[in-house]
Amino acid sequence: MKAIKVRIYPTKSQAIFLNQQFGAVRFIYNKGIAIIQNRYRCRHQSLSPKKDLKKLLAVAKRSRKYSWLSLYDSTSLQQSCINLN
């Protein structure tokens, strides 16, 4: 196995965007945990993060409350849902 380390030097605007992207990914991950726990606590049903929460992500992007999520990369947001597994 080989590993390659790459160091990036983003500009100020790129660093701000990356921090916002990481924050959106963290928000989706934490919100997903809260949804799974709430569903299990209330209905004793488990949700599949890969199947069920990815569908909720698309709905959230169209809503007024979470429309800001559409500004960020959808692949990384979907991957944060998959990482809940």
C-alpha positions as CSV (number, residue, x, y, z in Angstrom):
1,M,0.0,0.0,0.0
2,K,1.2,3.5,-0.8
3,A,0.1,6.8,0.6
4,I,0.5,10.2,-0.9
5,K,0.3,13.3,1.1
6,V,-0.9,16.4,-0.7
7,R,-1.0,19.8,0.9
8,I,-3.3,22.5,-0.4
9,Y,-3.0,26.2,0.0
10,P,-6.5,27.6,-0.6
11,T,-7.1,31.3,-1.0
12,K,-9.2,33.1,1.5
13,S,-12.4,32.7,-0.4
14,Q,-11.7,29.0,-1.1
15,A,-11.0,28.5,2.7
16,I,-14.3,30.1,3.6
17,F,-16.1,27.9,1.1
18,L,-14.4,24.8,2.3
19,N,-15.3,25.6,5.9
20,Q,-18.9,26.2,4.9
21,Q,-18.9,22.9,3.0
22,F,-17.5,21.0,6.0
23,G,-20.1,22.7,8.2
24,A,-22.9,21.6,5.9
25,V,-21.6,18.0,5.9
26,R,-21.4,18.0,9.7
27,F,-25.0,19.4,9.9
28,I,-26.3,16.6,7.7
29,Y,-24.5,14.0,9.7
30,N,-25.8,15.3,13.0
31,K,-29.3,15.8,11.7
32,G,-29.3,12.3,10.4
33,I,-28.4,10.9,13.8
34,A,-31.1,12.9,15.4
35,I,-33.7,11.7,12.9
36,I,-32.7,8.1,13.3
37,Q,-32.8,8.3,17.1
38,N,-36.1,10.1,17.1
39,R,-37.7,7.6,14.8
40,Y,-36.5,4.7,16.9
41,R,-37.6,6.4,20.2
42,C,-41.1,7.3,18.9
43,R,-42.0,4.4,16.6
44,H,-39.4,1.7,17.4
45,Q,-38.5,1.6,13.7
46,S,-35.0,1.8,12.3
47,L,-34.2,3.8,9.2
48,S,-31.6,3.0,6.7
49,P,-29.2,6.0,6.3
50,K,-28.3,4.9,2.7
51,K,-31.9,4.4,1.5
52,D,-34.2,6.5,3.6
53,L,-32.1,9.5,4.6
54,K,-30.7,10.2,1.1
55,K,-34.3,10.6,0.0
56,L,-34.9,13.1,2.8
57,L,-31.9,15.1,1.7
58,A,-33.5,15.9,-1.6
59,V,-36.7,17.0,0.2
60,A,-34.7,19.1,2.6
61,K,-33.0,21.0,-0.2
62,R,-36.4,22.0,-1.7
63,S,-37.8,23.2,1.7
64,R,-37.6,26.8,2.8
65,K,-35.8,26.0,6.1
66,Y,-33.0,24.0,4.6
67,S,-32.8,25.5,1.1
68,W,-29.2,26.7,1.9
69,L,-28.0,23.1,1.5
70,S,-28.4,23.4,-2.3
71,L,-25.4,25.8,-2.3
72,Y,-23.1,22.9,-1.4
73,D,-21.8,19.8,-3.2
74,S,-24.5,17.1,-3.2
75,T,-22.0,14.3,-3.4
76,S,-20.4,15.2,-0.1
77,L,-23.8,15.6,1.6
78,Q,-24.9,12.2,0.3
79,Q,-21.7,10.7,1.5
80,S,-22.3,12.0,5.0
81,C,-25.6,10.1,5.0
82,I,-23.9,7.0,3.8
83,N,-21.3,7.4,6.6
84,L,-24.0,7.0,9.2
85,N,-24.0,3.3,8.4
